[in-house]
Amino acid sequence: MSDDGDGDTRPFYQQLCQYEDHVLRMIHEYFQDDLLYILENLNPQQLLRQLRFQNIPDVEKYESLENDRRRLAWTLLQDVFLGGREVVMGLWAGLYVLRVEDYSLGLHAVLEELSYRGESLPEEILLDRHGHRRCPELEEAQKYHKKLLQEKTEKCIEMLEHSGFSTRQVNLIVGSTHDFREHLENEQIEIGAKHEEYAKEDQDELQRIFPNKIFRWCHRSRLVPHMVMLSGVPGVGKTTLMHWFVYDWVKGDLYQRFSFVFLFQFRELNRLKGKVSLETMILHQYSYLEEQLENILQDPEKLLFIFDGLDESDHTMDFTSRHLCSHPKQLGHCGQIVVSLVRKSLLTGCSVLMTSRPTRLTSIGCNVFQRIVEIIGFLPEERQNYFENFFSNPELSEKAFTYVKQNATLYTLCYLPSYCWIICTVLSRSFQTTSSDQQVTLLPRTVTELFAIFVANILSNHSLEKSDAQKILQSIGWMAEYGVMNHRIIFEERDLESFHVDNKSKLLSSFLLESEEPVTYSFLHLTLQEFFSAVVHYTDYSPEKLQKSLEEAKSYSDGRGEMFLRFLCGLSDTSTRSVLSGYLDTQADQTSRDVIAWLKNLILEEQRLEESEDKTRRLLRTFFYLYESRNKALVLESLQSHRRLGLHNVHMSSLDCTVLAFIMETCTQIEELRLYRCYLNNKKLERLAPALHDLQNLGLDGDHLSDTSCIQLASVIRKNQSLKTLVLSNNRLYGPHFSDLTEVLASPACRVEELNLSFNNLPDDSCTELSSIIRNNQSLRTLDLSGNHLSGPHFTDMMAALSSLSCRVEELSLSCNDLPDVSCTPLASVIRSNQSLKKLDLSYNCLSGPHFSDLMAALSSPVCRIEELQLAANHLEDASCTQLASGIRNNRTLRRLVLSHNHLSGPHFSDLMAALSSPVCRIEEIHMWGNRLSEETKEVLRELGRNRTDMKIFY
């Protein structure tokens, strides 16, 4: 065992030594899934180095797998498991050292769990495997309970899998999260759009929690949680996961520490009106436990209550309420009983697992839950696995997945298993009915087209008269719209009757899922419900209903009408609508015209809004409507007067970038695009890049762009000969790829006149690459390099470039660069040599010192052309006034001087005043704010102002 410089490893290693062989093996096996995920995401070089330090055999074998992290992790874990005690302990000791070098929340959480629960962990593992001992009566009751639960969960799983919504065949990722951002109602799209970057960029801040360890040690709260909330958007697999959870418990494969598990659906609990007790609530669903229920409830720590679908509950859930129940027989409202269980006033020691959509969690107090986890769906590799499993033909699978990857909209939505199924279902039909030498038809490009083709395929599979099918579309459409506008996703028999839905129709089962007693109905997918709510206005046209729905949907601040509006706009496209021809109203074209008229008015409304974050979000939403409509003529008509487009303070997703690219490609008259604090990355920039080739001004400031983004930026600049202004401030562009950007900016073909690279964390090393731009770009006039770290040995290289005869830079900002006073000498050389330089900003540096006189001497040189000099916050003392005076006295070009936030007050201040009072001084504006001037000094400035009416003085 080697510490590799980490002396803290020994106590941890000694803890491992205390375990007997079979216990160590059992613990290692318990963490197997976690270790696989951790090893996949560790730095391979650091991992291999630790393996050598810990004397793990055959490290050379893993070196050859360095570029295939998953295979490396699998092979290493398999070998370690077979390698015996010393090898297992060596791996764990190595991981303990790596916790410092390669921070990973998952690694910290696992090591902490092992450290804190070292003694009790083996006992807990055995308890989860074998469970508690029970008396014969409870043993019999449990067997019967498990038998019925198995039948129930098997039916639900089979029904969901038959509909294509299996989540078992590909792993789901469950990431820990501590808080919930405000989600809009169309959260499937919102989260899907952010999902990939969320999964990739926040790896270190996420902990992967496998379903069999939801009740494991919690790293953040430092305890084993009993109250867990599982969040996820509709279709991501919450309900299916709960059924698998119960099914695995029934089979003895999961959490046998719980003697009894009770699964409740909130949609079923909605039927419990008035006051009930916990006992009656249980017996309402599990009546066969009546004889043993009192005994069962005697040991709360052996009980797990699962409540699925908080967002579907009609009951009030106030998790901060003081009105709680304390006894299983005590009466209360259903919501009050659930809250009492979670708050531990009822059956203290029991465990609760609850599921909800994120939207509901924004309105309740989540702090009562000791762990909140979120199912974030399929990662890219799992999406591909899904396609491979769906298509039996590998060639067809690859063809379908390639098509989806090239379509940003569809690929974004593939994080949801249910969307994967819908997309694969549509593509399988499209590809199989199209021969290889025939142009592919019926391939979706937008979400509207996807669902239109999906519904059209189902309709064509049923030998119904089109008029009969149209009636069904109308009846379920109006029911769907009612549900969208009123937050309803569960429908009862009376709802079907109210909207004249024929529940005997075979077609209905293709769109609706029917639950067991008590019978309820829900659409296969929330987005399918939203699609039907829009398509009904094309199958049953009513101008009054349409206008009412448009305005109503627009008015909802929670975004529940968002997808409804997108689908309405999407169906306004003739080619999209033609997919459903024969099922639509004869006046469907009029519906389309009404929707387009509404959209035009919406755009006019938004143009009148003042600039704000809300305007940006509304503008993006409108762009989505236009994108779904595919109506380029409408886009041009709506935005024809726009020459500038700006979006700010909105977390743009990859899908947002795809939509914006569509707008930009259509509106070629737009000359300027500014995205300020829109959180872009290389992947998003890649989607935008094709639409940026005609711009004159491009601003990407505060967008979290990294070094890898330089490749895309270089491509944009290379192809755009019109680009004059490029603002890349407040990013982190420096790295190995920074040279790609500087190389294209230094090209003679580059026409960029204004370049802003401020606050990019550029080090002194970058001065060499910046020098190349300055020397070779004959168009460059304005260069902003403020807020970097350019002080150092290479700074003189850049000053030499600025002094060269080929330099045409007129405005230069080097503020906030930690420049010391020795920098004044090369800066002085620039002032003397550069006949173009007129504006120089050196604020917020440290130029006070003996070399400051060099700068002032250059300023007084007859060849100096500086018109504006900024020296704010440079620690200039009173003595600097004499040097400033010498620079000003002989300068004939300086018009603006900024000396704010220094320390210029003192006896030498009169030298500066004398220079400013001189008849040869041409300064028109001087700033002296924040210099701690005395009243006497201020009076001197006032006197100067009275004598020099041509000079503005700010103090």
Secondary structure in CASP SS format (residue, H / E / C, confidence):
PFRMAT SS
TARGET T0000
AUTHOR 0000-0000-0000
METHOD secondary structure of the structure
MODEL  1
M C 1.00
S C 1.00
D C 1.00
D C 1.00
G C 1.00
D C 1.00
G C 1.00
D C 1.00
T H 1.00
R H 1.00
P H 1.00
F H 1.00
Y H 1.00
Q H 1.00
Q H 1.00
L H 1.00
C H 1.00
Q C 1.00
Y C 1.00
E C 1.00
D H 1.00
H H 1.00
V H 1.00
L H 1.00
R H 1.00
M H 1.00
I H 1.00
H H 1.00
E H 1.00
Y H 1.00
F C 1.00
Q H 1.00
D H 1.00
D H 1.00
L H 1.00
L H 1.00
Y H 1.00
I H 1.00
L H 1.00
E H 1.00
N H 1.00
L C 1.00
N C 1.00
P H 1.00
Q H 1.00
Q H 1.00
L H 1.00
L H 1.00
R H 1.00
Q H 1.00
L H 1.00
R H 1.00
F H 1.00
Q C 1.00
N C 1.00
I C 1.00
P C 1.00
D C 1.00
V H 1.00
E H 1.00
K H 1.00
Y H 1.00
E H 1.00
S C 1.00
L C 1.00
E C 1.00
N C 1.00
D C 1.00
R H 1.00
R H 1.00
R H 1.00
L H 1.00
A H 1.00
W H 1.00
T H 1.00
L H 1.00
L H 1.00
Q H 1.00
D H 1.00
V H 1.00
F H 1.00
L H 1.00
G H 1.00
G C 1.00
R H 1.00
E H 1.00
V H 1.00
V H 1.00
M H 1.00
G H 1.00
L H 1.00
W H 1.00
A H 1.00
G H 1.00
L H 1.00
Y H 1.00
V H 1.00
L H 1.00
R H 1.00
V H 1.00
E H 1.00
D C 1.00
Y C 1.00
S C 1.00
L H 1.00
G H 1.00
L H 1.00
H H 1.00
A H 1.00
V H 1.00
L H 1.00
E H 1.00
E H 1.00
L H 1.00
S H 1.00
Y H 1.00
R C 1.00
G C 1.00
E C 1.00
S C 1.00
L H 1.00
P H 1.00
E H 1.00
E H 1.00
I H 1.00
L H 1.00
L H 1.00
D H 1.00
R H 1.00
H H 1.00
G C 1.00
H C 1.00
R C 1.00
R C 1.00
C C 1.00
P H 1.00
E H 1.00
L H 1.00
E H 1.00
E H 1.00
A H 1.00
Q H 1.00
K H 1.00
Y H 1.00
H H 1.00
K H 1.00
K H 1.00
L H 1.00
L H 1.00
Q H 1.00
E H 1.00
K H 1.00
T H 1.00
E H 1.00
K H 1.00
C H 1.00
I H 1.00
E H 1.00
M H 1.00
L H 1.00
E H 1.00
H H 1.00
S C 1.00
G C 1.00
F C 1.00
S C 1.00
T C 1.00
R C 1.00
Q C 1.00
V C 1.00
N C 1.00
L C 1.00
I E 1.00
V E 1.00
G E 1.00
S E 1.00
T C 1.00
H C 1.00
D C 1.00
F C 1.00
R C 1.00
E C 1.00
H C 1.00
L C 1.00
E C 1.00
N C 1.00
E H 1.00
Q H 1.00
I H 1.00
E H 1.00
I H 1.00
G H 1.00
A H 1.00
K H 1.00
H H 1.00
E H 1.00
E H 1.00
Y H 1.00
A H 1.00
K H 1.00
E H 1.00
D C 1.00
Q H 1.00
D H 1.00
E H 1.00
L C 1.00
Q C 1.00
R E 1.00
I C 1.00
F C 1.00
P H 1.00
N H 1.00
K H 1.00
I C 1.00
F C 1.00
R C 1.00
W C 1.00
C E 1.00
H C 1.00
R C 1.00
S C 1.00
R C 1.00
L E 1.00
V C 1.00
P C 1.00
H C 1.00
M E 1.00
V E 1.00
M E 1.00
L E 1.00
S E 1.00
G C 1.00
V C 1.00
P C 1.00
G C 1.00
V C 1.00
G C 1.00
K H 1.00
T H 1.00
T H 1.00
L H 1.00
M H 1.00
H H 1.00
W H 1.00
F H 1.00
V H 1.00
Y H 1.00
D H 1.00
W H 1.00
V H 1.00
K C 1.00
G C 1.00
D C 1.00
L C 1.00
Y C 1.00
Q C 1.00
R C 1.00
F C 1.00
S C 1.00
F E 1.00
V E 1.00
F E 1.00
L E 1.00
F E 1.00
Q E 1.00
F H 1.00
R H 1.00
E H 1.00
L H 1.00
N C 1.00
R C 1.00
L C 1.00
K C 1.00
G C 1.00
K E 1.00
V E 1.00
S C 1.00
L H 1.00
E H 1.00
T H 1.00
M H 1.00
I H 1.00
L H 1.00
H H 1.00
Q H 1.00
Y C 1.00
S H 1.00
Y H 1.00
L H 1.00
E C 1.00
E C 1.00
Q C 1.00
L H 1.00
E H 1.00
N H 1.00
I H 1.00
L C 1.00
Q C 1.00
D C 1.00
P H 1.00
E H 1.00
K H 1.00
L E 1.00
L E 1.00
F E 1.00
I E 1.00
F E 1.00
D E 1.00
G C 1.00
L H 1.00
D H 1.00
E H 1.00
S C 1.00
D C 1.00
H C 1.00
T C 1.00
M C 1.00
D C 1.00
F C 1.00
T C 1.00
S C 1.00
R C 1.00
H C 1.00
L C 1.00
C C 1.00
S C 1.00
H C 1.00
P C 1.00
K C 1.00
Q C 1.00
L C 1.00
G E 1.00
H E 1.00
C H 1.00
G H 1.00
Q H 1.00
I H 1.00
V H 1.00
V H 1.00
S H 1.00
L H 1.00
V H 1.00
R C 1.00
K C 1.00
S C 1.00
L C 1.00
L C 1.00
T C 1.00
G C 1.00
C C 1.00
S E 1.00
V E 1.00
L E 1.00
M E 1.00
T E 1.00
S E 1.00
R C 1.00
P H 1.00
T H 1.00
R H 1.00
L H 1.00
T C 1.00
S C 1.00
I C 1.00
G C 1.00
C H 1.00
N H 1.00
V H 1.00
F C 1.00
Q C 1.00
R E 1.00
I E 1.00
V E 1.00
E E 1.00
I E 1.00
I E 1.00
G E 1.00
F C 1.00
L C 1.00
P H 1.00
E H 1.00
E H 1.00
R H 1.00
Q H 1.00
N H 1.00
Y H 1.00
F H 1.00
E H 1.00
N H 1.00
F H 1.00
F C 1.00
S C 1.00
N C 1.00
P H 1.00
E H 1.00
L H 1.00
S H 1.00
E H 1.00
K H 1.00
A H 1.00
F H 1.00
T H 1.00
Y H 1.00
V H 1.00
K H 1.00
Q H 1.00
N C 1.00
A H 1.00
T H 1.00
L H 1.00
Y H 1.00
T H 1.00
L H 1.00
C C 1.00
Y C 1.00
L C 1.00
P H 1.00
S H 1.00
Y H 1.00
C H 1.00
W H 1.00
I H 1.00
I H 1.00
C H 1.00
T H 1.00
V H 1.00
L H 1.00
S H 1.00
R H 1.00
S H 1.00
F H 1.00
Q H 1.00
T C 1.00
T C 1.00
S C 1.00
S C 1.00
D C 1.00
Q C 1.00
Q C 1.00
V C 1.00
T C 1.00
L C 1.00
L C 1.00
P C 1.00
R C 1.00
T C 1.00
V H 1.00
T H 1.00
E H 1.00
L H 1.00
F H 1.00
A H 1.00
I H 1.00
F H 1.00
V H 1.00
A H 1.00
N H 1.00
I H 1.00
L H 1.00
S H 1.00
N H 1.00
H C 1.00
S C 1.00
L C 1.00
E C 1.00
K H 1.00
S H 1.00
D H 1.00
A H 1.00
Q H 1.00
K H 1.00
I H 1.00
L H 1.00
Q H 1.00
S H 1.00
I H 1.00
G H 1.00
W H 1.00
M H 1.00
A H 1.00
E H 1.00
Y H 1.00
G H 1.00
V H 1.00
M H 1.00
N C 1.00
H C 1.00
R C 1.00
I C 1.00
I C 1.00
F E 1.00
E C 1.00
E H 1.00
R H 1.00
D H 1.00
L H 1.00
E H 1.00
S H 1.00
F C 1.00
H C 1.00
V C 1.00
D C 1.00
N C 1.00
K C 1.00
S C 1.00
K H 1.00
L H 1.00
L H 1.00
S H 1.00
S H 1.00
F C 1.00
L E 1.00
L E 1.00
E E 1.00
S C 1.00
E C 1.00
E C 1.00
P C 1.00
V C 1.00
T C 1.00
Y E 1.00
S E 1.00
F E 1.00
L C 1.00
H C 1.00
L H 1.00
T H 1.00
L H 1.00
Q H 1.00
E H 1.00
F H 1.00
F H 1.00
S H 1.00
A H 1.00
V H 1.00
V H 1.00
H H 1.00
Y H 1.00
T H 1.00
D C 1.00
Y C 1.00
S C 1.00
P H 1.00
E H 1.00
K H 1.00
L H 1.00
Q H 1.00
K H 1.00
S H 1.00
L H 1.00
E H 1.00
E H 1.00
A H 1.00
K H 1.00
S H 1.00
Y C 1.00
S C 1.00
D C 1.00
G C 1.00
R C 1.00
G C 1.00
E H 1.00
M H 1.00
F H 1.00
L H 1.00
R H 1.00
F H 1.00
L H 1.00
C H 1.00
G H 1.00
L C 1.00
S C 1.00
D C 1.00
T H 1.00
S H 1.00
T H 1.00
R H 1.00
S H 1.00
V C 1.00
L C 1.00
S C 1.00
G C 1.00
Y C 1.00
L C 1.00
D C 1.00
T C 1.00
Q C 1.00
A H 1.00
D H 1.00
Q H 1.00
T H 1.00
S H 1.00
R H 1.00
D H 1.00
V H 1.00
I H 1.00
A H 1.00
W H 1.00
L H 1.00
K H 1.00
N H 1.00
L H 1.00
I H 1.00
L H 1.00
E H 1.00
E H 1.00
Q H 1.00
R C 1.00
L C 1.00
E C 1.00
E C 1.00
S C 1.00
E H 1.00
D H 1.00
K H 1.00
T H 1.00
R H 1.00
R H 1.00
L H 1.00
L H 1.00
R H 1.00
T H 1.00
F H 1.00
F H 1.00
Y H 1.00
L H 1.00
Y H 1.00
E H 1.00
S H 1.00
R C 1.00
N C 1.00
K H 1.00
A H 1.00
L H 1.00
V H 1.00
L H 1.00
E H 1.00
S H 1.00
L H 1.00
Q C 1.00
S C 1.00
H C 1.00
R C 1.00
R E 1.00
L E 1.00
G E 1.00
L E 1.00
H E 1.00
N C 1.00
V C 1.00
H C 1.00
M C 1.00
S C 1.00
S H 1.00
L H 1.00
D H 1.00
C H 1.00
T H 1.00
V H 1.00
L H 1.00
A H 1.00
F H 1.00
I H 1.00
M H 1.00
E H 1.00
T H 1.00
C C 1.00
T C 1.00
Q C 1.00
I C 1.00
E C 1.00
E E 1.00
L E 1.00
R E 1.00
L E 1.00
Y E 1.00
R C 1.00
C C 1.00
Y C 1.00
L C 1.00
N C 1.00
N H 1.00
K H 1.00
K H 1.00
L H 1.00
E H 1.00
R H 1.00
L H 1.00
A H 1.00
P H 1.00
A H 1.00
L C 1.00
H C 1.00
D C 1.00
L C 1.00
Q C 1.00
N E 1.00
L E 1.00
G E 1.00
L E 1.00
D E 1.00
G C 1.00
D C 1.00
H C 1.00
L C 1.00
S E 1.00
D C 1.00
T C 1.00
S H 1.00
C H 1.00
I H 1.00
Q H 1.00
L H 1.00
A H 1.00
S H 1.00
V H 1.00
I H 1.00
R H 1.00
K H 1.00
N C 1.00
Q C 1.00
S C 1.00
L C 1.00
K C 1.00
T E 1.00
L E 1.00
V E 1.00
L C 1.00
S C 1.00
N C 1.00
N C 1.00
R E 1.00
L C 1.00
Y C 1.00
G C 1.00
P C 1.00
H C 1.00
F H 1.00
S H 1.00
D H 1.00
L H 1.00
T H 1.00
E H 1.00
V H 1.00
L H 1.00
A C 1.00
S C 1.00
P C 1.00
A C 1.00
C C 1.00
R C 1.00
V C 1.00
E C 1.00
E E 1.00
L E 1.00
N E 1.00
L C 1.00
S C 1.00
F C 1.00
N C 1.00
N C 1.00
L C 1.00
P C 1.00
D H 1.00
D H 1.00
S H 1.00
C H 1.00
T H 1.00
E H 1.00
L H 1.00
S H 1.00
S H 1.00
I H 1.00
I H 1.00
R H 1.00
N H 1.00
N C 1.00
Q C 1.00
S C 1.00
L C 1.00
R C 1.00
T E 1.00
L E 1.00
D E 1.00
L C 1.00
S C 1.00
G C 1.00
N C 1.00
H C 1.00
L C 1.00
S C 1.00
G C 1.00
P C 1.00
H C 1.00
F H 1.00
T H 1.00
D H 1.00
M H 1.00
M H 1.00
A H 1.00
A H 1.00
L H 1.00
S H 1.00
S C 1.00
L C 1.00
S C 1.00
C C 1.00
R C 1.00
V C 1.00
E C 1.00
E E 1.00
L E 1.00
S E 1.00
L C 1.00
S C 1.00
C C 1.00
N C 1.00
D C 1.00
L C 1.00
P E 1.00
D H 1.00
V H 1.00
S H 1.00
C H 1.00
T H 1.00
P H 1.00
L H 1.00
A H 1.00
S H 1.00
V H 1.00
I H 1.00
R H 1.00
S H 1.00
N C 1.00
Q C 1.00
S C 1.00
L C 1.00
K C 1.00
K E 1.00
L E 1.00
D E 1.00
L C 1.00
S C 1.00
Y C 1.00
N C 1.00
C E 1.00
L C 1.00
S C 1.00
G C 1.00
P C 1.00
H C 1.00
F H 1.00
S H 1.00
D H 1.00
L H 1.00
M H 1.00
A H 1.00
A H 1.00
L H 1.00
S C 1.00
S C 1.00
P C 1.00
V C 1.00
C C 1.00
R C 1.00
I C 1.00
E C 1.00
E E 1.00
L E 1.00
Q E 1.00
L C 1.00
A C 1.00
A C 1.00
N C 1.00
H C 1.00
L C 1.00
E C 1.00
D C 1.00
A C 1.00
S H 1.00
C H 1.00
T H 1.00
Q H 1.00
L H 1.00
A H 1.00
S H 1.00
G H 1.00
I H 1.00
R H 1.00
N C 1.00
N C 1.00
R C 1.00
T C 1.00
L C 1.00
R C 1.00
R E 1.00
L E 1.00
V E 1.00
L C 1.00
S C 1.00
H C 1.00
N C 1.00
H C 1.00
L C 1.00
S C 1.00
G C 1.00
P C 1.00
H C 1.00
F H 1.00
S H 1.00
D H 1.00
L H 1.00
M H 1.00
A H 1.00
A H 1.00
L H 1.00
S H 1.00
S C 1.00
P C 1.00
V C 1.00
C C 1.00
R C 1.00
I C 1.00
E C 1.00
E E 1.00
I E 1.00
H E 1.00
M C 1.00
W C 1.00
G C 1.00
N C 1.00
R C 1.00
L C 1.00
S C 1.00
E H 1.00
E H 1.00
T H 1.00
K H 1.00
E H 1.00
V H 1.00
L H 1.00
R H 1.00
E H 1.00
L H 1.00
G H 1.00
R H 1.00
N H 1.00
R C 1.00
T C 1.00
D C 1.00
M C 1.00
K E 1.00
I E 1.00
F E 1.00
Y C 1.00
END
